[in-house]
Amino acid sequence: AEVTLDGGRLTLVATDREGRPVPGRVEGVLLRPLEGTEIPLAFAGTGGGRWAAEVQPPRPGQWEARLTLHGPGETTFDIRRRVIAP
């Protein structure tokens, strides 16, 4: 899985080992680990194993995306990635 934060949008791209898009739904939060600030994220599917959520972190610096992908058969995948807010 790839997670990026750019221009007020957090994007997730998920593929399987063969590079095929993983279908499903995503939920999660953007967390500021040192302060405990949590921003809920509302993801929308954009097709081909991609999802996006609009978010404007209140402060620049390091944040952690804590996401859960509910894939085929409701199999869950926990995804944690650090991102930098400008």
PyMOL Python script that loads the backbone (N, CA, C, O; Angstrom):
from pymol import cmd

cmd.read_pdbstr("""\
ATOM      1  N   ALA A   1       0.842  -1.187   0.000  1.00  0.00           N
ATOM      2  CA  ALA A   1       0.000   0.000   0.000  1.00  0.00           C
ATOM      3  C   ALA A   1       0.879   1.239   0.000  1.00  0.00           C
ATOM      4  O   ALA A   1       1.919   1.281   0.657  1.00  0.00           O
ATOM      5  N   GLU A   2       0.446   2.247  -0.745  1.00  0.00           N
ATOM      6  CA  GLU A   2       1.119   3.543  -0.774  1.00  0.00           C
ATOM      7  C   GLU A   2       0.174   4.581  -0.207  1.00  0.00           C
ATOM      8  O   GLU A   2      -1.001   4.623  -0.574  1.00  0.00           O
ATOM      9  N   VAL A   3       0.680   5.422   0.690  1.00  0.00           N
ATOM     10  CA  VAL A   3      -0.109   6.491   1.291  1.00  0.00           C
ATOM     11  C   VAL A   3       0.631   7.799   1.054  1.00  0.00           C
ATOM     12  O   VAL A   3       1.825   7.904   1.337  1.00  0.00           O
ATOM     13  N   THR A   4      -0.088   8.807   0.530  1.00  0.00           N
ATOM     14  CA  THR A   4       0.518  10.114   0.305  1.00  0.00           C
ATOM     15  C   THR A   4      -0.416  11.214   0.812  1.00  0.00           C
ATOM     16  O   THR A   4      -1.638  11.067   0.805  1.00  0.00           O
ATOM     17  N   LEU A   5       0.183  12.307   1.247  1.00  0.00           N
ATOM     18  CA  LEU A   5      -0.549  13.494   1.656  1.00  0.00           C
ATOM     19  C   LEU A   5      -0.052  14.631   0.791  1.00  0.00           C
ATOM     20  O   LEU A   5       1.122  14.997   0.843  1.00  0.00           O
ATOM     21  N   ASP A   6      -0.963  15.198  -0.019  1.00  0.00           N
ATOM     22  CA  ASP A   6      -0.555  16.253  -0.939  1.00  0.00           C
ATOM     23  C   ASP A   6      -1.749  17.142  -1.252  1.00  0.00           C
ATOM     24  O   ASP A   6      -2.810  16.652  -1.641  1.00  0.00           O
ATOM     25  N   GLY A   7      -1.576  18.435  -1.085  1.00  0.00           N
ATOM     26  CA  GLY A   7      -2.615  19.381  -1.462  1.00  0.00           C
ATOM     27  C   GLY A   7      -3.932  19.204  -0.732  1.00  0.00           C
ATOM     28  O   GLY A   7      -4.992  19.412  -1.323  1.00  0.00           O
ATOM     29  N   GLY A   8      -3.895  18.826   0.541  1.00  0.00           N
ATOM     30  CA  GLY A   8      -5.125  18.663   1.302  1.00  0.00           C
ATOM     31  C   GLY A   8      -5.858  17.371   1.039  1.00  0.00           C
ATOM     32  O   GLY A   8      -7.040  17.239   1.359  1.00  0.00           O
ATOM     33  N   ARG A   9      -5.156  16.414   0.454  1.00  0.00           N
ATOM     34  CA  ARG A   9      -5.773  15.125   0.131  1.00  0.00           C
ATOM     35  C   ARG A   9      -4.842  13.993   0.553  1.00  0.00           C
ATOM     36  O   ARG A   9      -3.667  13.968   0.186  1.00  0.00           O
ATOM     37  N   LEU A  10      -5.390  13.049   1.335  1.00  0.00           N
ATOM     38  CA  LEU A  10      -4.661  11.835   1.702  1.00  0.00           C
ATOM     39  C   LEU A  10      -5.119  10.745   0.746  1.00  0.00           C
ATOM     40  O   LEU A  10      -6.316  10.489   0.618  1.00  0.00           O
ATOM     41  N   THR A  11      -4.169  10.104   0.074  1.00  0.00           N
ATOM     42  CA  THR A  11      -4.491   9.105  -0.937  1.00  0.00           C
ATOM     43  C   THR A  11      -3.890   7.760  -0.554  1.00  0.00           C
ATOM     44  O   THR A  11      -2.755   7.685  -0.086  1.00  0.00           O
ATOM     45  N   LEU A  12      -4.667   6.698  -0.760  1.00  0.00           N
ATOM     46  CA  LEU A  12      -4.217   5.324  -0.543  1.00  0.00           C
ATOM     47  C   LEU A  12      -4.336   4.570  -1.856  1.00  0.00           C
ATOM     48  O   LEU A  12      -5.370   4.622  -2.521  1.00  0.00           O
ATOM     49  N   VAL A  13      -3.272   3.869  -2.226  1.00  0.00           N
ATOM     50  CA  VAL A  13      -3.274   2.985  -3.385  1.00  0.00           C
ATOM     51  C   VAL A  13      -2.890   1.606  -2.875  1.00  0.00           C
ATOM     52  O   VAL A  13      -1.819   1.438  -2.291  1.00  0.00           O
ATOM     53  N   ALA A  14      -3.759   0.609  -3.091  1.00  0.00           N
ATOM     54  CA  ALA A  14      -3.506  -0.747  -2.594  1.00  0.00           C
ATOM     55  C   ALA A  14      -3.536  -1.744  -3.751  1.00  0.00           C
ATOM     56  O   ALA A  14      -4.492  -1.805  -4.524  1.00  0.00           O
ATOM     57  N   THR A  15      -2.454  -2.526  -3.844  1.00  0.00           N
ATOM     58  CA  THR A  15      -2.370  -3.582  -4.850  1.00  0.00           C
ATOM     59  C   THR A  15      -1.927  -4.878  -4.184  1.00  0.00           C
ATOM     60  O   THR A  15      -1.312  -4.868  -3.118  1.00  0.00           O
ATOM     61  N   ASP A  16      -2.256  -6.011  -4.845  1.00  0.00           N
ATOM     62  CA  ASP A  16      -1.817  -7.295  -4.308  1.00  0.00           C
ATOM     63  C   ASP A  16      -0.401  -7.603  -4.798  1.00  0.00           C
ATOM     64  O   ASP A  16       0.232  -6.766  -5.441  1.00  0.00           O
ATOM     65  N   ARG A  17       0.085  -8.781  -4.498  1.00  0.00           N
ATOM     66  CA  ARG A  17       1.478  -9.138  -4.855  1.00  0.00           C
ATOM     67  C   ARG A  17       1.737  -9.145  -6.349  1.00  0.00           C
ATOM     68  O   ARG A  17       2.871  -8.962  -6.793  1.00  0.00           O
ATOM     69  N   GLU A  18       0.676  -9.359  -7.128  1.00  0.00           N
ATOM     70  CA  GLU A  18       0.829  -9.360  -8.587  1.00  0.00           C
ATOM     71  C   GLU A  18       0.596  -7.980  -9.194  1.00  0.00           C
ATOM     72  O   GLU A  18       0.630  -7.824 -10.415  1.00  0.00           O
ATOM     73  N   GLY A  19       0.360  -6.982  -8.348  1.00  0.00           N
ATOM     74  CA  GLY A  19       0.162  -5.624  -8.830  1.00  0.00           C
ATOM     75  C   GLY A  19      -1.271  -5.293  -9.214  1.00  0.00           C
ATOM     76  O   GLY A  19      -1.529  -4.226  -9.770  1.00  0.00           O
ATOM     77  N   ARG A  20      -2.215  -6.200  -8.924  1.00  0.00           N
ATOM     78  CA  ARG A  20      -3.627  -5.940  -9.227  1.00  0.00           C
ATOM     79  C   ARG A  20      -4.250  -5.089  -8.123  1.00  0.00           C
ATOM     80  O   ARG A  20      -3.893  -5.243  -6.954  1.00  0.00           O
ATOM     81  N   PRO A  21      -5.177  -4.192  -8.475  1.00  0.00           N
ATOM     82  CA  PRO A  21      -5.838  -3.361  -7.463  1.00  0.00           C
ATOM     83  C   PRO A  21      -6.635  -4.212  -6.485  1.00  0.00           C
ATOM     84  O   PRO A  21      -7.261  -5.199  -6.871  1.00  0.00           O
ATOM     85  N   VAL A  22      -6.606  -3.820  -5.218  1.00  0.00           N
ATOM     86  CA  VAL A  22      -7.369  -4.518  -4.185  1.00  0.00           C
ATOM     87  C   VAL A  22      -8.693  -3.774  -4.008  1.00  0.00           C
ATOM     88  O   VAL A  22      -8.689  -2.576  -3.728  1.00  0.00           O
ATOM     89  N   PRO A  23      -9.842  -4.477  -4.168  1.00  0.00           N
ATOM     90  CA  PRO A  23     -11.128  -3.818  -3.946  1.00  0.00           C
ATOM     91  C   PRO A  23     -11.455  -3.759  -2.459  1.00  0.00           C
ATOM     92  O   PRO A  23     -10.878  -4.499  -1.663  1.00  0.00           O
ATOM     93  N   GLY A  24     -12.373  -2.886  -2.087  1.00  0.00           N
ATOM     94  CA  GLY A  24     -12.808  -2.821  -0.700  1.00  0.00           C
ATOM     95  C   GLY A  24     -13.186  -1.423  -0.284  1.00  0.00           C
ATOM     96  O   GLY A  24     -13.486  -0.561  -1.109  1.00  0.00           O
ATOM     97  N   ARG A  25     -13.163  -1.220   1.022  1.00  0.00           N
ATOM     98  CA  ARG A  25     -13.470   0.094   1.580  1.00  0.00           C
ATOM     99  C   ARG A  25     -12.419   0.428   2.635  1.00  0.00           C
ATOM    100  O   ARG A  25     -11.792  -0.466   3.204  1.00  0.00           O
ATOM    101  N   VAL A  26     -12.235   1.719   2.888  1.00  0.00           N
ATOM    102  CA  VAL A  26     -11.176   2.168   3.791  1.00  0.00           C
ATOM    103  C   VAL A  26     -11.768   3.101   4.846  1.00  0.00           C
ATOM    104  O   VAL A  26     -12.642   3.919   4.559  1.00  0.00           O
ATOM    105  N   GLU A  27     -11.269   2.956   6.069  1.00  0.00           N
ATOM    106  CA  GLU A  27     -11.600   3.892   7.145  1.00  0.00           C
ATOM    107  C   GLU A  27     -10.317   4.185   7.899  1.00  0.00           C
ATOM    108  O   GLU A  27      -9.359   3.415   7.829  1.00  0.00           O
ATOM    109  N   GLY A  28     -10.296   5.300   8.623  1.00  0.00           N
ATOM    110  CA  GLY A  28      -9.088   5.604   9.382  1.00  0.00           C
ATOM    111  C   GLY A  28      -9.046   7.009   9.926  1.00  0.00           C
ATOM    112  O   GLY A  28     -10.004   7.776   9.832  1.00  0.00           O
ATOM    113  N   VAL A  29      -7.889   7.322  10.504  1.00  0.00           N
ATOM    114  CA  VAL A  29      -7.645   8.630  11.106  1.00  0.00           C
ATOM    115  C   VAL A  29      -6.242   9.093  10.746  1.00  0.00           C
ATOM    116  O   VAL A  29      -5.373   8.300  10.386  1.00  0.00           O
ATOM    117  N   LEU A  30      -6.051  10.402  10.854  1.00  0.00           N
ATOM    118  CA  LEU A  30      -4.728  11.000  10.764  1.00  0.00           C
ATOM    119  C   LEU A  30      -4.371  11.413  12.179  1.00  0.00           C
ATOM    120  O   LEU A  30      -5.106  12.169  12.814  1.00  0.00           O
ATOM    121  N   LEU A  31      -3.238  10.917  12.678  1.00  0.00           N
ATOM    122  CA  LEU A  31      -2.877  11.084  14.084  1.00  0.00           C
ATOM    123  C   LEU A  31      -1.570  11.845  14.207  1.00  0.00           C
ATOM    124  O   LEU A  31      -0.617  11.599  13.468  1.00  0.00           O
ATOM    125  N   ARG A  32      -1.540  12.775  15.156  1.00  0.00           N
ATOM    126  CA  ARG A  32      -0.289  13.474  15.500  1.00  0.00           C
ATOM    127  C   ARG A  32       0.253  12.750  16.731  1.00  0.00           C
ATOM    128  O   ARG A  32      -0.202  13.012  17.845  1.00  0.00           O
ATOM    129  N   PRO A  33       1.227  11.834  16.549  1.00  0.00           N
ATOM    130  CA  PRO A  33       1.664  10.950  17.632  1.00  0.00           C
ATOM    131  C   PRO A  33       2.098  11.648  18.912  1.00  0.00           C
ATOM    132  O   PRO A  33       1.777  11.173  20.001  1.00  0.00           O
ATOM    133  N   LEU A  34       2.814  12.756  18.815  1.00  0.00           N
ATOM    134  CA  LEU A  34       3.330  13.402  20.017  1.00  0.00           C
ATOM    135  C   LEU A  34       2.255  14.102  20.836  1.00  0.00           C
ATOM    136  O   LEU A  34       2.382  14.230  22.054  1.00  0.00           O
ATOM    137  N   GLU A  35       1.205  14.552  20.175  1.00  0.00           N
ATOM    138  CA  GLU A  35       0.161  15.308  20.862  1.00  0.00           C
ATOM    139  C   GLU A  35      -1.120  14.517  21.083  1.00  0.00           C
ATOM    140  O   GLU A  35      -1.930  14.881  21.936  1.00  0.00           O
ATOM    141  N   GLY A  36      -1.313  13.443  20.330  1.00  0.00           N
ATOM    142  CA  GLY A  36      -2.537  12.668  20.435  1.00  0.00           C
ATOM    143  C   GLY A  36      -3.697  13.266  19.657  1.00  0.00           C
ATOM    144  O   GLY A  36      -4.834  12.822  19.817  1.00  0.00           O
ATOM    145  N   THR A  37      -3.434  14.271  18.813  1.00  0.00           N
ATOM    146  CA  THR A  37      -4.486  14.853  17.972  1.00  0.00           C
ATOM    147  C   THR A  37      -4.895  13.844  16.914  1.00  0.00           C
ATOM    148  O   THR A  37      -4.051  13.264  16.231  1.00  0.00           O
ATOM    149  N   GLU A  38      -6.214  13.639  16.785  1.00  0.00           N
ATOM    150  CA  GLU A  38      -6.740  12.679  15.825  1.00  0.00           C
ATOM    151  C   GLU A  38      -7.758  13.358  14.923  1.00  0.00           C
ATOM    152  O   GLU A  38      -8.664  14.041  15.402  1.00  0.00           O
ATOM    153  N   ILE A  39      -7.608  13.170  13.618  1.00  0.00           N
ATOM    154  CA  ILE A  39      -8.540  13.724  12.642  1.00  0.00           C
ATOM    155  C   ILE A  39      -9.195  12.549  11.922  1.00  0.00           C
ATOM    156  O   ILE A  39      -8.506  11.795  11.234  1.00  0.00           O
ATOM    157  N   PRO A  40     -10.524  12.372  12.063  1.00  0.00           N
ATOM    158  CA  PRO A  40     -11.198  11.292  11.335  1.00  0.00           C
ATOM    159  C   PRO A  40     -11.142  11.547   9.831  1.00  0.00           C
ATOM    160  O   PRO A  40     -11.197  12.692   9.384  1.00  0.00           O
ATOM    161  N   LEU A  41     -11.034  10.485   9.067  1.00  0.00           N
ATOM    162  CA  LEU A  41     -10.951  10.588   7.617  1.00  0.00           C
ATOM    163  C   LEU A  41     -12.161   9.910   6.977  1.00  0.00           C
ATOM    164  O   LEU A  41     -12.563   8.821   7.386  1.00  0.00           O
ATOM    165  N   ALA A  42     -12.733  10.563   5.975  1.00  0.00           N
ATOM    166  CA  ALA A  42     -13.860  10.014   5.215  1.00  0.00           C
ATOM    167  C   ALA A  42     -13.354   9.707   3.807  1.00  0.00           C
ATOM    168  O   ALA A  42     -13.201  10.607   2.981  1.00  0.00           O
ATOM    169  N   PHE A  43     -13.098   8.430   3.547  1.00  0.00           N
ATOM    170  CA  PHE A  43     -12.543   8.020   2.260  1.00  0.00           C
ATOM    171  C   PHE A  43     -13.625   7.765   1.226  1.00  0.00           C
ATOM    172  O   PHE A  43     -14.707   7.266   1.537  1.00  0.00           O
ATOM    173  N   ALA A  44     -13.307   8.120  -0.007  1.00  0.00           N
ATOM    174  CA  ALA A  44     -14.150   7.802  -1.156  1.00  0.00           C
ATOM    175  C   ALA A  44     -13.291   7.026  -2.145  1.00  0.00           C
ATOM    176  O   ALA A  44     -12.141   7.387  -2.398  1.00  0.00           O
ATOM    177  N   GLY A  45     -13.849   5.969  -2.697  1.00  0.00           N
ATOM    178  CA  GLY A  45     -13.134   5.204  -3.719  1.00  0.00           C
ATOM    179  C   GLY A  45     -13.024   6.017  -4.995  1.00  0.00           C
ATOM    180  O   GLY A  45     -13.980   6.664  -5.421  1.00  0.00           O
ATOM    181  N   THR A  46     -11.840   5.975  -5.601  1.00  0.00           N
ATOM    182  CA  THR A  46     -11.624   6.692  -6.863  1.00  0.00           C
ATOM    183  C   THR A  46     -11.331   5.721  -7.998  1.00  0.00           C
ATOM    184  O   THR A  46     -10.989   6.139  -9.104  1.00  0.00           O
ATOM    185  N   GLY A  47     -11.466   4.398  -7.721  1.00  0.00           N
ATOM    186  CA  GLY A  47     -11.296   3.372  -8.753  1.00  0.00           C
ATOM    187  C   GLY A  47      -9.913   2.763  -8.777  1.00  0.00           C
ATOM    188  O   GLY A  47      -8.928   3.410  -8.422  1.00  0.00           O
ATOM    189  N   GLY A  48      -9.846   1.512  -9.199  1.00  0.00           N
ATOM    190  CA  GLY A  48      -8.564   0.832  -9.375  1.00  0.00           C
ATOM    191  C   GLY A  48      -7.734   0.686  -8.120  1.00  0.00           C
ATOM    192  O   GLY A  48      -6.516   0.859  -8.164  1.00  0.00           O
ATOM    193  N   GLY A  49      -8.380   0.366  -6.977  1.00  0.00           N
ATOM    194  CA  GLY A  49      -7.636   0.185  -5.736  1.00  0.00           C
ATOM    195  C   GLY A  49      -7.132   1.482  -5.139  1.00  0.00           C
ATOM    196  O   GLY A  49      -6.122   1.501  -4.437  1.00  0.00           O
ATOM    197  N   ARG A  50      -7.847   2.581  -5.424  1.00  0.00           N
ATOM    198  CA  ARG A  50      -7.460   3.908  -4.929  1.00  0.00           C
ATOM    199  C   ARG A  50      -8.607   4.523  -4.136  1.00  0.00           C
ATOM    200  O   ARG A  50      -9.780   4.377  -4.478  1.00  0.00           O
ATOM    201  N   TRP A  51      -8.226   5.213  -3.069  1.00  0.00           N
ATOM    202  CA  TRP A  51      -9.173   5.939  -2.229  1.00  0.00           C
ATOM    203  C   TRP A  51      -8.548   7.279  -1.866  1.00  0.00           C
ATOM    204  O   TRP A  51      -7.325   7.421  -1.847  1.00  0.00           O
ATOM    205  N   ALA A  52      -9.402   8.263  -1.579  1.00  0.00           N
ATOM    206  CA  ALA A  52      -8.902   9.584  -1.195  1.00  0.00           C
ATOM    207  C   ALA A  52      -9.814  10.183  -0.131  1.00  0.00           C
ATOM    208  O   ALA A  52     -11.022   9.943  -0.120  1.00  0.00           O
ATOM    209  N   ALA A  53      -9.209  10.971   0.767  1.00  0.00           N
ATOM    210  CA  ALA A  53      -9.938  11.693   1.800  1.00  0.00           C
ATOM    211  C   ALA A  53      -9.385  13.108   1.866  1.00  0.00           C
ATOM    212  O   ALA A  53      -8.171  13.311   1.890  1.00  0.00           O
ATOM    213  N   GLU A  54     -10.280  14.078   1.894  1.00  0.00           N
ATOM    214  CA  GLU A  54      -9.861  15.471   2.046  1.00  0.00           C
ATOM    215  C   GLU A  54      -9.491  15.701   3.505  1.00  0.00           C
ATOM    216  O   GLU A  54     -10.227  15.296   4.404  1.00  0.00           O
ATOM    217  N   VAL A  55      -8.339  16.359   3.747  1.00  0.00           N
ATOM    218  CA  VAL A  55      -7.897  16.627   5.118  1.00  0.00           C
ATOM    219  C   VAL A  55      -6.956  17.822   5.119  1.00  0.00           C
ATOM    220  O   VAL A  55      -6.108  17.962   4.238  1.00  0.00           O
ATOM    221  N   GLN A  56      -7.115  18.675   6.114  1.00  0.00           N
ATOM    222  CA  GLN A  56      -6.230  19.829   6.304  1.00  0.00           C
ATOM    223  C   GLN A  56      -5.664  19.742   7.721  1.00  0.00           C
ATOM    224  O   GLN A  56      -6.283  20.248   8.657  1.00  0.00           O
ATOM    225  N   PRO A  57      -4.495  19.108   7.898  1.00  0.00           N
ATOM    226  CA  PRO A  57      -3.904  19.047   9.237  1.00  0.00           C
ATOM    227  C   PRO A  57      -3.718  20.455   9.797  1.00  0.00           C
ATOM    228  O   PRO A  57      -3.269  21.348   9.078  1.00  0.00           O
ATOM    229  N   PRO A  58      -4.057  20.666  11.071  1.00  0.00           N
ATOM    230  CA  PRO A  58      -3.976  22.007  11.656  1.00  0.00           C
ATOM    231  C   PRO A  58      -2.552  22.511  11.866  1.00  0.00           C
ATOM    232  O   PRO A  58      -2.340  23.712  12.035  1.00  0.00           O
ATOM    233  N   ARG A  59      -1.574  21.606  11.857  1.00  0.00           N
ATOM    234  CA  ARG A  59      -0.175  21.995  12.046  1.00  0.00           C
ATOM    235  C   ARG A  59       0.711  21.240  11.063  1.00  0.00           C
ATOM    236  O   ARG A  59       0.418  20.102  10.696  1.00  0.00           O
ATOM    237  N   PRO A  60       1.798  21.883  10.639  1.00  0.00           N
ATOM    238  CA  PRO A  60       2.738  21.183   9.775  1.00  0.00           C
ATOM    239  C   PRO A  60       3.542  20.166  10.578  1.00  0.00           C
ATOM    240  O   PRO A  60       3.557  20.195  11.808  1.00  0.00           O
ATOM    241  N   GLY A  61       4.202  19.276   9.865  1.00  0.00           N
ATOM    242  CA  GLY A  61       5.073  18.299  10.504  1.00  0.00           C
ATOM    243  C   GLY A  61       4.627  16.874  10.265  1.00  0.00           C
ATOM    244  O   GLY A  61       3.849  16.587   9.355  1.00  0.00           O
ATOM    245  N   GLN A  62       5.131  15.999  11.095  1.00  0.00           N
ATOM    246  CA  GLN A  62       4.902  14.563  10.931  1.00  0.00           C
ATOM    247  C   GLN A  62       3.562  14.134  11.523  1.00  0.00           C
ATOM    248  O   GLN A  62       3.214  14.487  12.649  1.00  0.00           O
ATOM    249  N   TRP A  63       2.822  13.362  10.727  1.00  0.00           N
ATOM    250  CA  TRP A  63       1.550  12.777  11.126  1.00  0.00           C
ATOM    251  C   TRP A  63       1.592  11.299  10.770  1.00  0.00           C
ATOM    252  O   TRP A  63       2.423  10.873   9.968  1.00  0.00           O
ATOM    253  N   GLU A  64       0.702  10.521  11.361  1.00  0.00           N
ATOM    254  CA  GLU A  64       0.621   9.101  11.037  1.00  0.00           C
ATOM    255  C   GLU A  64      -0.784   8.773  10.543  1.00  0.00           C
ATOM    256  O   GLU A  64      -1.773   9.049  11.222  1.00  0.00           O
ATOM    257  N   ALA A  65      -0.857   8.184   9.360  1.00  0.00           N
ATOM    258  CA  ALA A  65      -2.122   7.698   8.826  1.00  0.00           C
ATOM    259  C   ALA A  65      -2.323   6.289   9.376  1.00  0.00           C
ATOM    260  O   ALA A  65      -1.517   5.394   9.123  1.00  0.00           O
ATOM    261  N   ARG A  66      -3.405   6.101  10.130  1.00  0.00           N
ATOM    262  CA  ARG A  66      -3.768   4.777  10.650  1.00  0.00           C
ATOM    263  C   ARG A  66      -5.046   4.360   9.947  1.00  0.00           C
ATOM    264  O   ARG A  66      -6.134   4.846  10.254  1.00  0.00           O
ATOM    265  N   LEU A  67      -4.893   3.454   9.004  1.00  0.00           N
ATOM    266  CA  LEU A  67      -5.982   3.087   8.117  1.00  0.00           C
ATOM    267  C   LEU A  67      -6.302   1.599   8.229  1.00  0.00           C
ATOM    268  O   LEU A  67      -5.440   0.787   8.562  1.00  0.00           O
ATOM    269  N   THR A  68      -7.553   1.261   7.946  1.00  0.00           N
ATOM    270  CA  THR A  68      -7.972  -0.132   7.848  1.00  0.00           C
ATOM    271  C   THR A  68      -8.638  -0.313   6.496  1.00  0.00           C
ATOM    272  O   THR A  68      -9.623   0.353   6.176  1.00  0.00           O
ATOM    273  N   LEU A  69      -8.083  -1.229   5.706  1.00  0.00           N
ATOM    274  CA  LEU A  69      -8.666  -1.591   4.414  1.00  0.00           C
ATOM    275  C   LEU A  69      -9.470  -2.865   4.626  1.00  0.00           C
ATOM    276  O   LEU A  69      -8.931  -3.885   5.056  1.00  0.00           O
ATOM    277  N   HIS A  70     -10.748  -2.802   4.325  1.00  0.00           N
ATOM    278  CA  HIS A  70     -11.623  -3.971   4.386  1.00  0.00           C
ATOM    279  C   HIS A  70     -11.686  -4.510   2.966  1.00  0.00           C
ATOM    280  O   HIS A  70     -12.420  -3.992   2.124  1.00  0.00           O
ATOM    281  N   GLY A  71     -10.907  -5.556   2.710  1.00  0.00           N
ATOM    282  CA  GLY A  71     -10.768  -6.091   1.369  1.00  0.00           C
ATOM    283  C   GLY A  71     -11.750  -7.203   1.070  1.00  0.00           C
ATOM    284  O   GLY A  71     -12.779  -7.321   1.735  1.00  0.00           O
ATOM    285  N   PRO A  72     -11.441  -8.028   0.064  1.00  0.00           N
ATOM    286  CA  PRO A  72     -12.326  -9.112  -0.343  1.00  0.00           C
ATOM    287  C   PRO A  72     -12.650 -10.035   0.836  1.00  0.00           C
ATOM    288  O   PRO A  72     -11.773 -10.393   1.622  1.00  0.00           O
ATOM    289  N   GLY A  73     -13.924 -10.409   0.940  1.00  0.00           N
ATOM    290  CA  GLY A  73     -14.344 -11.287   2.022  1.00  0.00           C
ATOM    291  C   GLY A  73     -14.254 -10.632   3.385  1.00  0.00           C
ATOM    292  O   GLY A  73     -14.210 -11.320   4.405  1.00  0.00           O
ATOM    293  N   GLU A  74     -14.225  -9.288   3.412  1.00  0.00           N
ATOM    294  CA  GLU A  74     -14.082  -8.508   4.650  1.00  0.00           C
ATOM    295  C   GLU A  74     -12.770  -8.798   5.390  1.00  0.00           C
ATOM    296  O   GLU A  74     -12.679  -8.587   6.599  1.00  0.00           O
ATOM    297  N   THR A  75     -11.768  -9.276   4.671  1.00  0.00           N
ATOM    298  CA  THR A  75     -10.433  -9.414   5.241  1.00  0.00           C
ATOM    299  C   THR A  75      -9.917  -8.019   5.543  1.00  0.00           C
ATOM    300  O   THR A  75      -9.999  -7.131   4.694  1.00  0.00           O
ATOM    301  N   THR A  76      -9.381  -7.814   6.753  1.00  0.00           N
ATOM    302  CA  THR A  76      -8.902  -6.477   7.108  1.00  0.00           C
ATOM    303  C   THR A  76      -7.383  -6.404   7.032  1.00  0.00           C
ATOM    304  O   THR A  76      -6.669  -7.348   7.373  1.00  0.00           O
ATOM    305  N   PHE A  77      -6.923  -5.256   6.576  1.00  0.00           N
ATOM    306  CA  PHE A  77      -5.498  -4.975   6.487  1.00  0.00           C
ATOM    307  C   PHE A  77      -5.250  -3.666   7.231  1.00  0.00           C
ATOM    308  O   PHE A  77      -5.821  -2.633   6.882  1.00  0.00           O
ATOM    309  N   ASP A  78      -4.400  -3.710   8.256  1.00  0.00           N
ATOM    310  CA  ASP A  78      -4.023  -2.505   8.976  1.00  0.00           C
ATOM    311  C   ASP A  78      -2.860  -1.842   8.257  1.00  0.00           C
ATOM    312  O   ASP A  78      -1.851  -2.482   7.962  1.00  0.00           O
ATOM    313  N   ILE A  79      -3.009  -0.567   7.982  1.00  0.00           N
ATOM    314  CA  ILE A  79      -1.994   0.200   7.254  1.00  0.00           C
ATOM    315  C   ILE A  79      -1.617   1.404   8.108  1.00  0.00           C
ATOM    316  O   ILE A  79      -2.477   2.202   8.483  1.00  0.00           O
ATOM    317  N   ARG A  80      -0.331   1.532   8.411  1.00  0.00           N
ATOM    318  CA  ARG A  80       0.171   2.675   9.171  1.00  0.00           C
ATOM    319  C   ARG A  80       1.354   3.266   8.414  1.00  0.00           C
ATOM    320  O   ARG A  80       2.363   2.602   8.180  1.00  0.00           O
ATOM    321  N   ARG A  81       1.201   4.524   8.040  1.00  0.00           N
ATOM    322  CA  ARG A  81       2.264   5.205   7.306  1.00  0.00           C
ATOM    323  C   ARG A  81       2.434   6.609   7.857  1.00  0.00           C
ATOM    324  O   ARG A  81       1.457   7.275   8.198  1.00  0.00           O
ATOM    325  N   ARG A  82       3.676   7.054   7.943  1.00  0.00           N
ATOM    326  CA  ARG A  82       3.952   8.424   8.355  1.00  0.00           C
ATOM    327  C   ARG A  82       3.950   9.315   7.137  1.00  0.00           C
ATOM    328  O   ARG A  82       4.484   8.968   6.084  1.00  0.00           O
ATOM    329  N   VAL A  83       3.333  10.477   7.305  1.00  0.00           N
ATOM    330  CA  VAL A  83       3.267  11.470   6.227  1.00  0.00           C
ATOM    331  C   VAL A  83       3.667  12.815   6.811  1.00  0.00           C
ATOM    332  O   VAL A  83       3.574  13.024   8.020  1.00  0.00           O
ATOM    333  N   ILE A  84       4.110  13.726   5.955  1.00  0.00           N
ATOM    334  CA  ILE A  84       4.537  15.057   6.376  1.00  0.00           C
ATOM    335  C   ILE A  84       3.570  16.093   5.826  1.00  0.00           C
ATOM    336  O   ILE A  84       3.337  16.161   4.619  1.00  0.00           O
ATOM    337  N   ALA A  85       3.004  16.905   6.729  1.00  0.00           N
ATOM    338  CA  ALA A  85       2.141  18.007   6.319  1.00  0.00           C
ATOM    339  C   ALA A  85       3.007  19.259   6.184  1.00  0.00           C
ATOM    340  O   ALA A  85       3.793  19.578   7.077  1.00  0.00           O
ATOM    341  N   PRO A  86       2.859  19.962   5.068  1.00  0.00           N
ATOM    342  CA  PRO A  86       3.673  21.166   4.857  1.00  0.00           C
ATOM    343  C   PRO A  86       3.289  22.302   5.804  1.00  0.00           C
ATOM    344  O   PRO A  86       3.882  23.379   5.750  1.00  0.00           O
TER     345      PRO A  86
END
""", "prot")
cmd.dss("prot")
cmd.show_as("cartoon", "prot")
cmd.util.cbc("prot")
cmd.orient("prot")
